[in-house]
Amino acid sequence: MRGGDERSEGLFSYVSCEARVPANHALRAIRAIVDEALEVLSADFDGLYSRIGRPSIPPEKLLRALLLQAFYSIRSERQLMEQMDYNLLFRWFVGLAMDAPIWDVTVFTKNRERLLSGDVAAKLLSAIINQPRVQALLSDDHFSVDGTLIEAWASAKSFRPKDEGGPGDDDDAGLASSRSEQAAAPTDRNAERDFRGEKRSNTTHASTTDPDARLFKKARGQAAKLCHMGHVLMENRNGLVVDAILTHATGTAEREAALTMLGRMEGRHRITLGADKNYDTAAFVTALREMEVTPHVAQNNTNRRSAIDRRTTRHPGYGLSQKIRKRIEEVFGWTKTCGTMRKTRHRGQDRVGWSFTLTAAAYNLIRLPKLLAAA
């Protein structure tokens, strides 16, 4: 017998969000890890908020919501609030009741800025890594490092001369005149601009949209883009991120960031560090050895002499580090595709760096349930 297409909506519902989520859902294991890390950060949260005034969005709920944004590739916080309104799984993970009102997106964004000042993303990553069951999965001796470009939320047209005269001072250089740009501005906010004949560099130019972005490319033949550079320190046993940092995009940023992250490791003994050819410089290798780090850096013998010699390459561990270090590309692949970090949604190095670190923590959370189950 065919059933009728009738809507039966009850006045009351006696089913909670907890009952709606399957017992074997992956988010259950992830939430247990997140809740343990957030409990460690409770004292840090107390220092960020005043003891008087109206209650704000709980930082625990805010961070869980931002993690969902990375897990499910939600492209904006406005869309995140929309999906949290009707998605029971999202409500359960964040900790909202079925009939709890959803926050206004501007209020949500304003509360996120408070966590930015407390460097909460880096503390969350550290709290996850320092859990005893997670520590058992990490290598204490072997690590890898690499950097990647993160496209800035700024167009090439915003990359203009730093002087007050702007691009209209030199009409013979093939640039649009300031008079024609001013005339086009009221009617066409995206007026065309001709870069032919103009020499642009980070020394003389800067983006008016995101001054922290730099014009950079990692290889010959590629187009230079306004971008930031994200760096990750990965342990080699299971490929988990132990530290992340974001810097300006420069030719020396990768090596400088690697030394910074190594310097932040506490209680460190002699370790090995795998890296690609860009790290093969005499100054960097010497700095690693002074820090009691064995440089398992790929040799760059193209028209030059490598800083890595036989005393390093003759060991079997060197070849093994060169194989495992390539797994760091899985981190960048996930953060750019699923974590939506290929092109950042924020402006400024502080906001982009906070988002990059939080996405690196989300990558660990995605992988930890399966690793813990297999351990």
C-alpha positions in Angstrom: 0.0 0.0 0.0 1.3 3.4 -1.0 1.8 5.8 1.8 0.5 9.3 1.6 2.7 12.3 1.1 1.6 14.1 4.3 3.5 16.2 6.7 3.2 15.2 10.3 4.9 17.8 12.5 4.6 17.3 16.2 4.4 20.2 18.7 7.1 18.7 20.9 10.2 16.7 20.3 11.6 14.3 22.9 14.7 13.3 20.9 18.0 15.1 21.8 20.9 15.8 19.5 22.9 13.2 21.4 20.5 10.5 20.3 20.6 11.6 16.7 24.4 11.2 16.3 25.5 7.6 15.6 27.5 5.9 18.3 30.4 5.2 15.8 30.5 8.6 14.2 34.0 9.9 13.7 33.1 13.2 15.4 32.5 11.5 18.7 36.2 10.5 19.0 37.3 13.9 17.8 35.1 15.8 20.3 36.5 13.7 23.2 40.0 14.9 22.2 38.9 18.5 21.7 37.0 18.6 25.0 40.1 17.4 26.8 42.3 20.1 25.1 39.7 22.8 25.9 39.7 21.9 29.5 43.4 22.5 29.7 42.9 25.9 28.1 40.2 27.0 30.6 42.6 29.0 32.7 43.8 30.9 29.5 40.2 31.6 28.6 39.6 33.2 32.0 42.4 35.7 31.4 40.8 36.8 28.1 37.4 37.8 29.5 36.2 40.3 32.0 34.4 39.2 35.2 31.6 41.8 34.7 29.3 42.5 31.8 27.1 40.4 29.6 28.2 36.8 28.8 29.8 36.3 25.5 29.9 33.3 23.2 31.7 30.6 25.2 35.2 30.2 23.7 34.8 26.4 23.8 31.7 26.6 21.6 33.4 29.1 19.3 36.5 26.9 18.8 34.4 23.8 18.1 32.4 25.8 15.5 35.6 26.9 13.8 36.9 23.4 13.7 33.7 22.3 12.0 34.4 24.9 9.4 37.7 23.3 8.6 36.4 19.7 8.8 33.5 20.3 6.3 35.2 22.9 4.1 32.7 25.7 4.9 33.8 28.7 2.9 32.6 31.5 5.3 31.5 32.1 8.8 28.1 33.3 7.5 27.5 30.0 5.9 28.7 28.3 9.0 26.0 30.0 11.1 23.5 29.1 8.5 24.4 25.4 8.6 24.6 25.3 12.4 20.9 26.4 12.4 19.6 23.3 10.7 22.4 20.7 11.1 21.8 18.6 14.2 25.3 17.1 13.9 26.8 20.6 14.1 24.7 21.6 17.0 25.7 18.4 18.9 29.4 18.9 18.3 29.4 22.6 19.2 27.2 21.9 22.3 24.0 23.7 21.4 20.5 22.4 22.2 18.0 21.7 19.4 16.1 24.9 20.1 19.0 27.1 21.1 19.3 30.3 18.9 22.2 30.7 16.6 24.6 33.6 17.0 24.6 36.5 14.6 27.6 36.2 12.3 29.0 39.7 13.2 28.8 38.7 16.9 30.6 35.4 16.1 33.4 37.2 14.2 33.8 39.8 17.0 34.2 37.1 19.6 36.8 35.3 17.4 38.9 38.4 17.4 39.3 38.1 21.2 40.8 34.6 20.8 43.2 36.0 18.2 44.8 38.3 20.8 45.3 35.3 23.2 47.1 33.1 20.6 44.5 30.4 21.3 45.1 28.5 18.1 48.7 27.7 18.9 47.7 26.8 22.5 45.0 24.5 21.2 47.5 22.7 18.9 49.9 22.3 21.8 47.2 21.0 24.1 46.2 18.4 21.6 49.8 17.3 21.0 50.6 17.1 24.7 47.8 14.7 25.6 49.4 11.5 26.9 47.6 9.2 24.4 48.7 11.5 21.6 52.3 11.7 22.9 52.5 7.9 22.5 52.0 8.3 18.8 54.7 11.0 18.2 58.3 10.5 17.4 60.8 12.1 19.7 63.8 11.8 17.4 62.8 12.4 13.8 61.1 15.5 12.3 60.5 17.2 8.9 59.9 20.8 8.0 58.6 22.5 4.9 56.7 25.7 3.8 53.9 26.5 1.4 52.4 29.6 -0.2 49.0 30.7 0.9 47.3 33.1 -1.6 46.3 36.4 0.0 42.9 37.9 -0.1 44.1 40.7 -2.4 44.2 41.2 -6.1 47.2 42.1 -8.2 45.6 45.5 -8.8 46.0 46.4 -5.2 49.8 46.0 -5.4 50.7 49.7 -5.9 53.7 51.9 -5.3 54.4 52.8 -1.6 54.9 56.5 -2.3 52.0 58.9 -1.9 51.9 59.8 -5.5 50.6 56.3 -6.4 50.8 54.7 -9.9 49.6 57.8 -11.7 52.8 59.8 -11.3 54.5 58.4 -14.4 52.3 58.4 -17.4 55.1 57.3 -19.7 55.5 54.0 -17.8 52.4 52.5 -19.3 50.3 53.0 -16.3 46.8 54.4 -16.2 46.7 58.0 -15.2 45.3 59.1 -11.9 42.7 61.3 -13.6 41.4 58.4 -15.7 41.3 56.1 -12.6 39.4 58.7 -10.6 37.0 59.1 -13.4 36.4 55.4 -13.6 36.1 54.8 -9.9 32.5 56.0 -9.4 31.1 53.9 -12.3 33.5 51.0 -12.3 35.0 49.8 -9.0 37.1 47.2 -10.8 38.7 49.4 -13.4 41.3 47.9 -15.7 45.0 48.5 -15.0 47.9 48.0 -17.3 51.1 46.7 -15.7 53.2 46.7 -18.9 56.5 48.5 -18.5 56.1 48.8 -14.7 58.8 47.2 -12.5 57.1 45.9 -9.4 58.8 44.6 -6.3 58.1 44.2 -2.6 60.7 47.0 -2.0 58.8 49.7 -3.9 55.2 48.3 -3.9 52.7 47.1 -1.3 49.2 45.8 -1.4 46.6 48.4 -0.3 44.2 45.5 0.6 46.6 43.4 2.7 49.9 45.2 3.4 51.4 42.0 4.9 51.1 40.1 1.6 54.2 39.8 -0.5 54.6 39.2 -4.3 56.3 35.9 -4.5 56.8 32.6 -6.5 58.5 29.4 -5.4 59.8 28.3 -8.8 60.8 29.6 -12.2 58.1 29.7 -14.8 55.3 30.2 -12.2 53.3 33.4 -11.9 54.1 35.6 -8.9 51.2 36.1 -6.6 50.4 38.1 -3.5 50.7 35.5 -0.7 51.8 34.6 2.7 54.0 31.6 3.6 52.9 28.9 6.0 55.4 26.5 7.7 54.8 23.2 9.4 57.0 21.0 11.7 56.0 17.4 11.4 57.0 14.4 13.4 58.0 11.4 11.2 56.3 8.4 12.9 52.7 9.2 12.0 53.0 12.5 10.1 51.3 14.7 12.8 51.9 18.4 13.0 53.7 19.5 16.1 54.1 23.2 15.3 52.9 25.7 12.7 53.8 29.3 11.9 53.0 31.8 9.2 55.5 34.5 7.9 56.0 36.9 5.1 56.7 35.2 1.8 60.5 35.7 1.3 63.4 33.6 -0.1 64.7 33.0 3.4 61.4 32.6 5.3 61.4 28.8 5.2 64.8 28.4 6.9 64.1 31.2 9.4 60.8 29.6 10.3 62.4 26.2 10.8 64.9 27.6 13.3 62.1 29.4 15.1 60.0 26.2 15.5 63.0 24.2 16.5 63.9 26.8 19.2 60.3 26.5 20.6 60.6 22.8 21.3 60.9 22.1 25.0 63.1 19.4 26.5 64.6 18.5 23.2 67.6 16.2 22.8 69.5 15.5 19.6 67.1 15.0 16.7 67.1 14.7 12.9 65.3 17.2 10.6 64.3 16.3 7.0 63.9 19.1 4.5 64.0 19.7 0.7 66.7 21.4 -1.4 65.7 24.9 -0.5 67.1 24.3 3.0 70.5 23.3 1.7 72.6 26.3 2.6 75.8 26.4 4.6 74.4 28.9 7.1 71.2 26.8 7.8 73.1 23.5 8.1 75.6 25.1 10.5 72.8 26.6 12.6 71.2 23.2 12.9 74.4 21.5 14.0 74.8 24.2 16.6 71.3 23.4 17.9 72.3 19.7 18.1 70.0 18.8 15.1 71.3 16.4 12.5 70.5 18.0 9.1 68.8 15.4 6.8 68.4 18.0 4.1 68.2 17.1 0.4 71.4 17.9 -1.5 71.3 20.7 -4.0 74.1 20.0 -6.4 72.8 22.1 -9.3 75.7 24.4 -10.3 76.9 24.5 -6.7 78.3 22.5 -3.9 76.0 21.0 -1.3 76.4 21.8 2.4 75.5 18.2 3.1 78.4 15.8 2.8 79.1 12.1 3.3 79.2 12.2 7.0 75.4 12.7 6.8 74.4 10.9 3.6 76.2 7.7 4.4 73.8 6.8 7.2 70.7 4.7 6.3 68.6 7.1 8.3 69.3 9.9 5.8 67.6 8.1 3.0 64.7 7.2 5.2 64.2 10.8 6.3 64.1 11.8 2.6 61.3 9.4 1.9 59.2 10.3 5.0 59.6 14.1 4.7 57.4 14.0 1.6 54.4 13.2 3.7 54.4 16.8 4.8 52.8 17.5 1.5 49.7 15.6 2.8 49.4 18.3 5.5 49.5 21.1 2.9 47.2 19.2 0.6 44.5 18.8 3.2 44.8 22.3 4.6 44.4 23.8 1.1 41.6 21.7 -0.2 39.5 20.6 2.8 40.7 23.3 5.2 40.1 26.0 2.5 43.5 27.6 3.0 44.5 27.6 -0.6 43.3 31.2 -0.6 42.8 32.7 2.8 39.6 34.4 3.8 41.3 36.9 6.2 43.6 39.8 5.8 46.7 40.5 7.8 49.5 38.2 9.0 48.0 37.8 12.5 44.6 36.6 11.3 45.9 34.4 8.5 48.5 32.9 10.8 45.8 32.2 13.5 43.6 30.5 10.9 46.6 28.5 9.5 47.5 27.2 12.9 43.9 26.2 13.7 43.6 24.4 10.4 46.8 22.5 11.2 45.2 21.4 14.6 42.1 20.3 12.6 44.3 18.2 10.4 45.7 16.4 13.5 42.1 15.9 14.8 41.0 14.3 11.5 43.8 11.7 11.7 44.0 11.0 15.4 40.8 8.8 15.9 42.1 6.2 13.4 45.7 6.3 14.8 44.5 5.9 18.3 42.2 3.0 17.4 45.1 1.2 15.7 47.6 1.9 18.5 
